[in-house]
Amino acid sequence: MYKVSVNNKFHFEVDLNPDGNSGKINEKDCSWDAIKIKEGSFHVIKDNRSYTAELIKADYSEKTFTISINGTKYTVSLKDKFDELLKKLGMDNLYSNKVNEVKAPMPGLVIEIGVQEGQAVKKGDALIVLEAMKMENILKSPADAIVKKINVKKGTAVEKNQVLLHFS
């Protein structure tokens, strides 16, 4: 299931069937026919109406897309079951308030540090790999910054919300 927001104004719950041409939107059954015209461009028929859909811009890491439907642009954001789980656990916006430090989102063990003090990083760059619950979690940079100080070493056990590194 996906939670879909269109222009931050309209919100839908979408559950697609494996065939890709049917599913439920807000618990209502629906179906459509779609034909790929070219890469990023589709012809869609739904409820006996014809639509031309084109992907204009995609940010897969943020799960936001700009699409054009019959010439009208829309901004669409998606959240899947994993995004909803992170939100439920309170881990959905760990970096939203502070971009001057990175904190451990959960207790774990530092198994890799991919940056050095003084290094410039870009938003989304891998910083630290944290092992928690037998899974490797890659902590990424929340913004373009310079690593000022690294507070942990490889093999360090950390607690939730412990500051791992600072940016300048």
N, C-alpha and C positions, 0 to 999 in steps of 0.2 A: 504494500500500500504506500502511496505517496500523498503528501500534503502539498498542494500546489497553490501558490499565490500569484495572482496576475495583477501587475501594476500596484502591488501592495494594497489593493482595494477589494478584490474578489478572491475568495478562498474556497478551495475544493479538496475533497478527499477522493483520490483516484485509485482504483484497484483494477489493474489490467489482467486480463486472461492471457494464458500462454500463447494464444493465436495472434495477439497483438492488434486485433481488429475488433475487440469487444472488451467489455468490463463494466465496472460500476463507477458512476460519478455521483458523489454524495448519496450512496446506497441505491441509486436508480440505475437499472440496467440500460446499457446503450451499446450501439455498434456503429462502425464506420468502415468505409473502404478507403484505402490509401495506396497510391502508386508513386514510386520515386521517379521524379522527372530527371533530376541530376543530383549531384552531391549537395545535400542541404536544402533541397527543394522538392516539395511533394504536392500532388493533387489529391484532395480529400473530398469524399462525398459522405455527408451525414444528414439524415432526415431529408433526403431528396434535395439537398442544397450542395452546391459545388464551392470548394474553397481552394485557394492556392496558398500553401504554407511554405515559408522560407526562413531558414535559420540565418540570422544576420550576424550574431555575435554569441559566443559561448565561453563561459568561464566555468570549466568543469570542477575546479577545486572549490569554488564557492557555490556551485550548482545554481548559477543564474544564467539566463539566456534572454537574448533579444530576438524576437521572431516577428515576422510580418505575415498577417493573414489578410489576403485580398488587399494588400497595400497599406494596411493599418498596423503600426508597430505596437508591440506589447513587450513588457518586461516580465519574465516568468521566473520564479524561484521554486525549487523543489526541495523537499525534505523527505528522506526515506525512513524506514524503521530504525536505522542506526542513529540518524540525527535525532529522532524523537527519544531514543533511549538515552543519548548523551544529555538531552535537555532534561529528561526526567531525573537523571543522576546529578544535575546541576553542573555539568561539564560542557555546556554548549557555548558559553561565552567567557571562558577563562581569561582571554586576552583582551576583552573589549575595553576594560577600564584602564589598564596599565600596559604600555608598550615599552616600559623601561626595565622590565624584568620578566623572566619566564619561571613559572612555578610548576612543581610536580602536580599533575592532575589527579594522581593516586599514589599510594605507597608502592614502591618498587625498587629495582636495582638498576643502576646506571651501567649499561653494557657497552655503550659507545658514545664518544663525544666527537662530533663531526666538525667542530669549529675551534679556533684559537682566540685568545685575547687579542684585541686590536683588529680582528678580521671584520670586513664589511660583509653583511648578509642582506639578501633580498627577501621580501615577504614570501613565505612558503618554503624557504630553504630549510633542509634538515639540520637541526642543532644537536639534539641528544636523542639516543635510543634508550628507552626505559622499558625494562622487562617487568611486567605485572601480570599476575594470574596466568603464568606460562605463555603470555603473548608479548610480542615486541611492539611497543608504541613509539612511533617517531614523532618527537616534539618539533614543530616547525616554527620558524620565525613569524611573529604576528605582523611584522612591518619591516621595511627597509631600515637597517640600523647598523651600528658598529658594536661588536661584542666588547664590553668594558672589562668584565670580571667573570670568571667561571668559578663557582663556589663548590663544585663537586669534582670527583675524579672517577675514572672507570673503576667499577666494583663497589662504589659507594651505595649503601642502602639509604633511601630517602623516604620521607613521610609526605602525605598529601599536603599541598600548598607550601612545601619547602621551596625557597628561592634557589633555583639552580644556576641562573646566570643573570647578569645585569647588562643593559645596553647603555650606551652614552648618547 
